Amino acid sequence: MAGPPQTWTILAVLKWTTRYFQDKGVSEPRASAEVLLAHVLGLSRLELYLRHDQPLTPEELAAYKALIRRRVRGEPTAYLTGHKEFWSLDFLVSPATLIPRPETELLVESLLEVLRGRQFGAEVPPAPPGAGEQNRPGIPLLGLEVGVGSGAVIIALARELPRWRWLGVELSAPALEVARTNAARLGVAPRVQFIQGNLLGFLKPGPWFQAVAANLPYVPARDWATLPVEIREYEPREALWGGEDGLALVKPFCAEVHRFLAPGGWLAVEVGQGQAEAVRASLSDTRAYEGIATLRDYQGIPRVVRARRQPA
Ligand SMILES: C[S@@+](CC[C@H](N)C(=O)[O-])C[C@H]1O[C@@H](n2cnc3c(N)ncnc32)[C@H](O)[C@@H]1O
C-alpha cells in the first residue's frame, strides 16, 4: 500500500482499497474491500465498522495486500474467501462450483410459492430405485435438482421445506463434494442425497418427483467473449457454457423432465436473458403441462420458467 506513512486502521484501509478497486475497474469495489478485509481479520462486515479505528498488524496488512492483488487480476471475491451468501445462508464455494447468484433466489422462491403447504397425499408414487433413504414410509415428498453446483438451491429448498427429501444430480465430482459439505454444515444432509450423473440419465423415467428445479448452463456462444474476466477465466466452463444458442442442455432436459414428474408436480427452470420463450415452447411441445408461467427477477428480466405437470 503506497502513500504517506500513516497508521493503517480498518477504516483507512477500506477507503484506500475501495478507491484502488474503483481505479482498476473491480466490480462492487466497497463490498469487495469489506468482504476481503473481514475474511482476513476473521470479523463480520458489521464488526469492521464497530472497530473502524483498530490498526492492522503488519501480518494482517500483508495477507490483505495479497488478496487485493489477486482480486485486481480478476479472481472473484467468493473464491478468495471460499464463501458466498445465498438465501441468507453461508455456502462454501470453490473454483469447481459456480458462485451462486442473487437472481437464482427466484428459482427457490418460485417453487416455495407453490409447494408450501401442499399435500400430495395419495397421489405420491413409491420412491425411485436407488434413492435409498428416500424410500421411507411417512415422508412421501420428493424433490430433484439437476446441476446442483455448490448446493445453494437444493439446500435452500431443503431448509425451507422440512417435510421434503431431495435428490441432487451433478456432473462434476469436485462440485458434488462441496455440495455434500454444505448440506452437512447447513444441517440438511439427512434429507438431501447427491448423485453424480448426466442430466436425467441416472434414472429410469417414472413419476418420482413432486418438484424439480434446474439452473443448467445457459451462456450462448456469442456471449462468451464478452463475459467479464472474473467469470470467463475463473468460474467452471461446464457450469456456464450452453452451446450455440445457450440451450444445448436446457432444451433436451425440458423435453424429458415431464417423464420424471408426478402428476400435479412442479418444474422450475432458470433461464438466461431472451431464452424464456424458447424454453416455454420446449415444455409446451411435450403437452405434459397444464400451465406454464414466466417469472421476472428483481431487474425485470424473465428468469424462471415454471410449469405444473398435468394432474392425473
Ligand atoms: C449454472 S450452474 C448452477 C449451479 C447451482 N445450481 C447454482 O444455481 O448456483 C450449472 C451446474 O450444472 C452442472 N452441469 C453441467 N452439465 C451437466 C449435466 N449434463 N448433468 C448434470 N449437471 C450438469 C454444472 O457442473 C454446474 O454445477
The ligand as an SDF file (V2000), in Angstrom:
LIG
                    3D

 27 29  0  0  0  0  0  0  0  0999 V2000
  -25.3270  -22.7470  -13.7400 C   0  0  0  0  0  0  0  0  0  0  0  0
  -24.5760  -23.9280  -12.6660 S   0  0  0  0  0  0  0  0  0  0  0  0
  -25.7700  -23.9260  -11.3250 C   0  0  0  0  0  0  0  0  0  0  0  0
  -25.2120  -24.3440  -10.0000 C   0  0  0  0  0  0  0  0  0  0  0  0
  -26.1650  -24.1600   -8.8200 C   0  0  0  0  0  0  0  0  0  0  0  0
  -27.3900  -24.9190   -9.0000 N   0  0  0  0  0  0  0  0  0  0  0  0
  -26.4920  -22.6800   -8.6400 C   0  0  0  0  0  0  0  0  0  0  0  0
  -27.5910  -22.2730   -9.0420 O   0  0  0  0  0  0  0  0  0  0  0  0
  -25.6610  -21.9280   -8.1170 O   0  0  0  0  0  0  0  0  0  0  0  0
  -24.9050  -25.4100  -13.5500 C   0  0  0  0  0  0  0  0  0  0  0  0
  -24.4340  -26.6900  -12.8830 C   0  0  0  0  0  0  0  0  0  0  0  0
  -24.8140  -27.8030  -13.7160 O   0  0  0  0  0  0  0  0  0  0  0  0
  -23.7460  -28.7140  -13.7910 C   0  0  0  0  0  0  0  0  0  0  0  0
  -23.8940  -29.4730  -15.0450 N   0  0  0  0  0  0  0  0  0  0  0  0
  -23.4550  -29.1190  -16.2800 C   0  0  0  0  0  0  0  0  0  0  0  0
  -23.7930  -30.0540  -17.1720 N   0  0  0  0  0  0  0  0  0  0  0  0
  -24.4610  -31.0160  -16.5040 C   0  0  0  0  0  0  0  0  0  0  0  0
  -25.0600  -32.2500  -16.8790 C   0  0  0  0  0  0  0  0  0  0  0  0
  -25.0450  -32.6700  -18.1530 N   0  0  0  0  0  0  0  0  0  0  0  0
  -25.6560  -33.0020  -15.9240 N   0  0  0  0  0  0  0  0  0  0  0  0
  -25.6760  -32.5900  -14.6210 C   0  0  0  0  0  0  0  0  0  0  0  0
  -25.1210  -31.4310  -14.2060 N   0  0  0  0  0  0  0  0  0  0  0  0
  -24.5190  -30.6520  -15.1360 C   0  0  0  0  0  0  0  0  0  0  0  0
  -22.5070  -27.8560  -13.7320 C   0  0  0  0  0  0  0  0  0  0  0  0
  -21.3700  -28.6020  -13.3350 O   0  0  0  0  0  0  0  0  0  0  0  0
  -22.9320  -26.7880  -12.7290 C   0  0  0  0  0  0  0  0  0  0  0  0
  -22.6140  -27.1710  -11.4110 O   0  0  0  0  0  0  0  0  0  0  0  0
  1  2  1  0
  2  3  1  0
  2 10  1  0
  3  4  1  0
  4  5  1  0
  5  6  1  0
  5  7  1  0
  7  8  2  0
  7  9  1  0
 10 11  1  0
 11 12  1  0
 11 26  1  0
 12 13  1  0
 13 14  1  0
 13 24  1  0
 14 15  1  0
 14 23  1  0
 15 16  2  0
 16 17  1  0
 17 18  1  0
 17 23  2  0
 18 19  1  0
 18 20  2  0
 20 21  1  0
 21 22  2  0
 22 23  1  0
 24 25  1  0
 24 26  1  0
 26 27  1  0
M  CHG  2   2   1   9  -1
M  END
$$$$
